[in-house]
């Protein structure tokens, strides 16, 4: 009988991508199955945690491990862990003390403390599985938008994208995010180009975007969105980074430095020297972290 993992979900796609990626990797490495629990269905409060109680969810199989990403999953995680004596795994730097979880998977650019229960990761985990089959005539460009960590400049980003497009004869797919400002499209102005398809966030749903991610031989990402960056790095494509302007060092600039120093990706300024992306290393953090957790005894095999 397979071991049961409870995966707590707060309904946010970015968080679900991380926890689902880890659970899928665990299922591949050991005899396990995952049950998804929406935190709104259990409504955990501090009383449940203190008294080691967990609401009845009509789930027959008790968890061998509990996993979650996102602040709102923290209390359900530690409550289920106490109730069922199951090790807990939290993804991203928790708002609760790290000592309250059995394992914390925290991106290295968040500068986590050195503790036995903390595992440093190369960015956020995801559920992308690299594929060998690539369309070498396809280049995907992922566009983010303004955020608290960067200064977004439409003209600067547009100029870099135009140089990338003018440099070769690839077919280009430009995919925008919910944060991409409408003014960016006016600045980009690619109406005279025939080999380009531009999609807003609503025009390219997640499942279709994943297909393009997996088949593109080259991917460029604006690094205001580190989740998009790490998804691109997990596909096996050559990856280029378009860093928006930033007037101070923060977790994004730290992450870019780590990725470029370790040859996982190439910045636009580096690309300018040769006008060619070099082959980059594949990042499969979900598999690596799942293997490490099993070696640490997360699930008795």
N, C-alpha and C positions, 0 to 999 in steps of 0.2 A: 504494500500500500504506500503510495507516495506521501512524502512529508508535505504538510500544508503550511503555506506562507500567507499571512494576512497582509495585504497591501492597502494602507489607508490613503484615501484620495480626498483632496479638498476641491476637486473639480477644475483646477487650473491646469491647462494643457502643458505648460512648461514643467510644472511639478510632476504631473503624471508621466511625462516622457522620461524623466529621471528615474522614478521609482519603478516604472514598468520595464525600463531597460535593464535594471539590476535584477528584477524578478525573472525576466526572460533568460538572462544569462545564468542565473542559479538553476533554473529548470533544465537548461542544457547540460549543466555540469553534474547535477545530481538528480535523484528521483524525487521531484518536487512538483507541486501544483500551487497556483496562486488564486486566492480569493480576494476580490476587490471589495472594500468596504468604504462607502461614502460616509464621511464624518458627520454629515447631517442626519444620517440614519441612526447614529448611536448617541449623539448629544451628551458627551462626557463632560462632567464638571469635576471640581476639586474633591467633592465628597466621594465620588466613585474611586478616585485615586487613593485617597487616605484610607478608605475602608476595603480596598482591594475588591471592588465590585465592578462588574461590567454588564451593561444592559443586554438582555436576551435579544439576539438577532436571528434566531432560528437557523443558526449555522451549526451543523452537527460536528464538523471537524475543528478541533482546537488547533491553535497555531503552534508550529515548531519555531517560528520566528515571525516578528512583526516589523514592517518596513513602511516608511513614509517620507514625503518631502513637502516642505511648506510649514509655516509657523502653526497653522491651525490643526495640523496632524500631531503636534508634539504631545499634547495631553492624552489623546486617545492612544498614542503609541506607548507611553510609559504606564498608562493604566492597564492596558492589555498585557504588557510585559509583567507587571506585578501580579495580576490576576492569574495568568496562565503559566507563570514562571518561564516565559519565552524571551530569548534575547531580542533586543530592539536595535534597529538600524535606522538612523536619521540621515537624510541627505541634505547637504548644505550646512552652513554654520548655524547651530540652533540658537534660539533666543533664550531657552532654558539652559541651565548649566550643563556642560557636556558630560559631566559625571553622572547625570540622570539617565543616560543612554548607554547601552552596552558598546555600540559602535557608532562613530560619527564619521561620515564621509564628507570631507570639506575641501573645496578647491584650494590649491596651493597659493593662488594669488590673494586669497583672504588671510594669508599668514596665520594659519592655525597653530595653537600651542602644540608642543611635543608631549603627547601623552599616549599611554598604551592603548586607549580605546579610540584614538583619532587616526584616521587613515587619510593622508593627503591625496587628492586626486588632481589630474590634469583637467581642470575645469569641470563643468557639469556633465553628469552621465546622460546617456540618451539610449533610445531603442533602435538605433540604426545599425544594420548589419552590412559590412562592406561587401560589394559585389565585384567580381573580376571583369564582367562584361561592361565595357565603357564605350560611349559614342565619342570618338576622338575629334569629332567636328562640332561638339556641343560644349558651350561654356555657359555656366549659370552665374548670375550676379545677384547676390542677396542684399537688399537695401533695407536698412533700419530707419533710424530717425533720431530726433533730439532726445536726450536723456540727461539725468542729473550729473552724469560723469563725463560728459563730452560737450564741446561747443560744436554744434552742427552748422555747417556752411554749405548751402545748396550749390553755390558756384564752384567751390573747391571739389566737392564730391563729384559733381557733374563733369568737371574738366578731367578728372582722373579716369572716370568711366569712359569718356569719349576717346581718350588716348589708348585705353585697353582695346576698345572696339576697333579703332582705326589701325591697330597694329597687326591684325590678322583677319582671316576670312571665315572665322568660325560662325556657326549659327548661335545667336545669343538669346538666352531667356533671362529677363530681368524681373525678379520677384520682389515686390514691396511688402512691408510689414504694416500692421495697424498704426505704427508711429510715423510712417513716412508722410511728410507734409505734402499737401496738394501742390504747393508752390514748387516742389522739387521737379515735378513733371514738366513744368514750363521752363525751368532752368536746364533740364536735360535736353529737350528739343531734338529728338532723333527721328523726326518725321521723314527725313530723306534717306533713311537707312532701310534696306529691304530684308536684311538677315536678322532682324531683331523682333522678339515678341516681348511685350511689357504687360505685366499682370499686377493688378492691385491685390491686396490681401484677400478680398472677398472673391476675386475671380480665379484664384488658384488655391483650392482647398488643401488641407494638410496631406491627404492621401496622394493627391496628384503631385504636390511639391516633393514628397518623398521619392516618387518615381523619377523626377527630374534630378534630384540630388544624387540618386544612386547611379544614374547613367551618364551624368556629366563628367567629362574627363578633366575639366578645369572648373574651379569654383572661386569666385571672388566674393568677399564678405566685408561689409562695413562693420568695423569692430565695436560699434556702440552696443551691438547685441552679441554678447559672448556665447549665448546659447546657440545662436545660428553658427557662430564660428566653430564651436566644438562639434556640432552636427556635421559641418562640412569636412572637418578633419577626420571624422569617423567613416567617411565613404570610400576612402582610398584614392580620391582625386588629388590632383595638384591643387594646392590652395594658396591664394593670394589674399592679403589683408589690405583693406583701405581704411586706415585709422583716421577718424575725424580729428579735428584740432582739439587739443586739451592744454589748458594753461597750467596744469599741475599734475603731479604724479598721483595716480589712484590705482584701483585694482585692475582697471582695464589696461593701463599702460604697463603695469607689472605683468599681466598675463601675456601681452604682446611680446614683451622682452623674453619671457620664458619660452614661448612658442618659437620665436625666431632663433633664439640662441640654441635651442635643441633641434632645429631644422625640421620642425613640424609644419611650418608655414613661411611665407615670404612676404615682406611688406611691399607696398607699391614703390617706395623709394629704392629698395633693393632690385626690384624688377626692372626699373628704368635703366639700370646699368647694362643689362643684356637683352631686355624685352622678351624674356622667356622665363616661365616658372620652372623651377627645378622639381624633380620628383621628391615628394615629402613622405615622411613616415606616417603610417596609419595609426590612428589613435582609437583603441578599443577599450575604453576605461570600464565599461560595464562588465566585460569579460574578466579583465584583470582584477577588478575589485571583488567580483563574485568568487573568483578562485581564491583570493586572499582571505575572504571571510570564511570560506569553507575550511581553509587550512587552519584558521583560528578557532574552528569548532562551532561556527554559527548553527549548523545543522548536523546532528549525529547521523552519519552515513553507515 
